[in-house]
Amino acid sequence: MESRCENCIIRQFNSLRAMSKEELKRVSDTKTTKIIKKGASIFQEGEKLNGVFCVRNGVSKLSKLSANGKDQIVKLATKGEVIGQRSVVADECTNLSAVAVSDMEMCFIPKDTILSTMHKNPDFTLEVLRHMAHDLREADDVIVNISQKTVKQRMAEALLYLKSNFGEDADGFLALTLSREDIANVVGTATESTIRIISEFKKKGFITTSGKKIAIAHEKKLRDLASGF
């Protein structure tokens, strides 16, 4: 199961691509591979991280707990993404929780390895900053969507996001199956509202369902709704 970072194609999707071969060898010598089962916690909000997690397979949800005790999912991290970078670079406790949405395979890279490489390799430092800036832009989009778009618009956007980022299975259903509660936490609404809107979308022919699975039946109508038409 162990793989060498210098031979791993996953690093092409994250900041590790800016490392030299020698630096990648050092990462390989210090990292550990972890199997995380669906539903298991990777880290909790307020935890001090001793390293970062590189996702080799599977999906995790990154969420923030609000004052009223409700989770807001701000990101779904998938293959190739590195999570925990901001906490490690800023030397702060993480302000998000990470939980596996599916069975996952991850590589844990110690904090010292990341920071020492940043001190020596400006190209790697720049790549880390670029990825952190991208995450910040995504968080900004979440804030704008919640404040300016209706729940139905956000629901349409969420379904389109799941299709474009995770694709469909052989039967045409969204490849990533989220619970109704998780969908509600992505959209920023109550689970009951999510169930009601999914039922409405189904009646209008926008989607079809089978148990927890959802298939997009009329993508243009969902896009029009998401755009406010």
C-alpha positions in Angstrom: 0.0 0.0 0.0 2.9 2.3 0.7 4.1 4.3 -2.3 7.0 6.6 -2.9 6.1 10.3 -3.3 8.6 10.7 -6.1 6.7 8.1 -8.1 3.2 9.1 -7.1 1.1 11.0 -9.8 -1.2 12.4 -7.1 1.3 15.0 -6.2 0.8 16.6 -9.6 -2.5 17.9 -8.2 -1.1 19.7 -5.2 1.8 21.8 -3.9 4.2 18.8 -3.7 4.7 19.0 -7.4 7.1 21.9 -6.7 9.4 19.8 -4.6 12.7 18.4 -5.9 13.4 14.7 -6.2 15.5 14.8 -3.0 12.8 16.7 -1.1 10.2 14.1 -2.3 12.4 11.3 -1.0 12.6 12.9 2.4 8.8 13.2 2.4 8.5 9.5 1.5 10.8 8.6 4.4 8.9 10.5 7.0 5.2 10.1 5.9 2.8 7.4 7.0 -0.1 6.0 5.0 -3.5 5.9 6.8 -6.8 4.1 6.0 -9.7 6.2 7.2 -13.1 4.5 7.3 -16.3 6.3 6.1 -17.7 8.4 8.9 -14.4 8.5 10.8 -12.9 11.8 12.0 -9.6 12.9 10.5 -9.3 15.9 12.8 -11.5 18.1 14.9 -12.0 21.9 14.9 -9.7 23.4 17.5 -7.1 20.6 17.2 -3.4 21.3 16.8 -2.1 19.5 13.8 1.3 17.9 13.7 1.3 17.6 9.9 -0.8 17.7 6.7 -2.9 15.0 5.0 -2.6 14.2 1.3 -5.7 12.5 -0.1 -4.8 9.5 -2.3 -8.3 8.1 -2.5 -11.8 9.0 -1.2 -13.5 12.1 -0.1 -13.6 14.1 3.1 -15.9 16.9 4.2 -14.4 20.0 5.9 -16.9 21.8 8.1 -17.3 24.6 10.6 -19.5 24.3 13.6 -21.8 27.3 14.1 -22.9 28.9 17.3 -26.2 27.1 17.1 -24.5 23.7 16.9 -25.0 23.2 13.1 -22.3 22.1 10.8 -21.6 24.2 7.6 -19.6 22.2 5.0 -17.2 24.6 3.3 -15.3 22.1 1.1 -15.3 18.5 -0.1 -11.6 17.4 -0.4 -10.9 14.6 -2.9 -8.0 12.8 -4.5 -4.8 14.9 -4.8 -5.8 17.6 -2.3 -3.8 18.4 0.8 -5.7 19.3 3.9 -4.5 20.9 7.1 -1.9 23.2 5.3 -3.3 26.5 6.7 -3.1 25.2 10.3 0.4 24.0 9.9 1.7 27.1 8.1 0.1 29.5 10.5 0.9 27.4 13.5 -2.7 27.7 14.7 -5.3 25.2 15.8 -7.5 24.2 12.9 -10.7 26.1 12.5 -12.4 23.2 10.6 -13.2 19.6 11.2 -12.5 16.9 8.7 -14.6 13.7 8.4 -14.4 10.9 5.8 -17.4 10.9 3.5 -16.2 7.6 2.0 -13.5 5.1 2.8 -10.2 7.0 2.3 -6.5 6.4 1.8 -4.3 9.3 3.0 -0.7 10.1 3.5 0.2 12.0 6.7 3.3 14.3 6.2 4.9 15.6 9.4 4.9 19.3 10.1 8.7 19.6 10.3 9.1 18.1 6.8 6.7 20.6 5.3 8.1 23.7 7.1 11.8 22.8 6.5 11.0 22.4 2.8 9.2 25.8 2.7 12.3 27.5 4.2 14.6 26.0 1.6 12.4 25.9 -1.6 10.6 29.2 -2.5 8.8 27.4 -5.4 7.2 25.0 -3.0 6.2 27.9 -0.6 4.6 29.7 -3.5 2.6 26.6 -4.5 1.4 26.2 -0.9 0.3 29.9 -0.8 -1.5 29.4 -4.2 -3.5 26.5 -2.9 -4.4 28.3 0.3 -5.5 31.3 -1.7 -7.7 29.0 -3.8 -9.3 27.6 -0.7 -9.9 31.1 0.6 -11.6 32.0 -2.7 -13.9 29.0 -2.4 -14.8 30.0 1.2 -15.6 33.5 -0.1 -18.0 32.0 -2.6 -19.7 29.9 0.1 -20.3 33.1 2.1 -21.7 35.0 -0.9 -23.9 32.2 -1.9 -25.4 31.8 1.5 -26.1 35.5 1.9 -27.3 36.3 -1.6 -28.9 33.2 -3.1 -32.1 31.3 -2.2 -32.0 27.8 -0.7 -33.3 26.4 -4.0 -30.6 28.1 -6.0 -28.0 26.8 -3.6 -29.4 23.3 -3.8 -29.3 23.4 -7.7 -25.7 24.6 -7.5 -24.7 21.9 -5.0 -26.1 19.1 -7.3 -24.3 20.6 -10.3 -21.1 20.8 -8.3 -21.3 17.2 -7.3 -21.8 16.2 -10.9 -19.0 18.3 -12.3 -16.5 17.4 -9.6 -17.2 13.8 -8.9 -19.1 12.6 -12.0 -21.7 9.9 -12.4 -21.8 6.2 -11.9 -22.7 3.6 -14.6 -26.4 4.1 -13.9 -26.3 7.9 -14.3 -26.5 8.7 -10.6 -24.1 11.1 -8.9 -21.0 9.1 -8.1 -20.6 10.7 -4.7 -23.7 9.9 -2.5 -24.1 12.3 0.3 -26.7 11.9 3.1 -29.6 14.4 3.1 -28.0 15.9 6.3 -24.7 16.4 4.5 -26.4 18.0 1.5 -28.2 20.3 3.9 -24.9 21.2 5.5 -23.4 22.0 2.1 -26.3 24.2 1.1 -26.7 25.8 4.5 -30.2 24.8 5.4 -32.2 22.4 7.6 -32.3 18.7 6.7 -36.2 18.9 6.5 -35.9 21.7 3.9 -33.4 19.7 1.9 -35.8 16.7 1.8 -38.6 18.9 0.7 -36.7 20.7 -2.1 -35.3 17.4 -3.4 -38.9 16.1 -3.6 -39.9 19.3 -5.4 -37.0 19.0 -7.9 -38.1 15.4 -8.5 -41.7 16.3 -9.2 -40.5 19.0 -11.6 -38.4 16.5 -13.5 -35.1 18.2 -12.6 -33.8 15.0 -10.9 -34.6 11.4 -10.3 -33.8 9.5 -7.1 -33.2 5.9 -5.9 -32.9 5.7 -2.1 -30.1 8.2 -1.2 -28.9 8.3 -4.8 -29.7 11.3 -7.0 -29.4 11.6 -10.8 -29.6 14.9 -12.7 -32.4 14.5 -15.3 -32.5 18.1 -16.7 -29.2 19.9 -16.2 -30.2 23.1 -18.1 -33.2 23.7 -15.8 -31.0 23.3 -12.8 -28.4 25.7 -14.3 -31.1 28.2 -15.0 -32.4 28.0 -11.5 -28.9 28.3 -10.0 -28.4 31.4 -12.2 -31.7 33.0 -11.0 -33.7 32.5 -14.2 
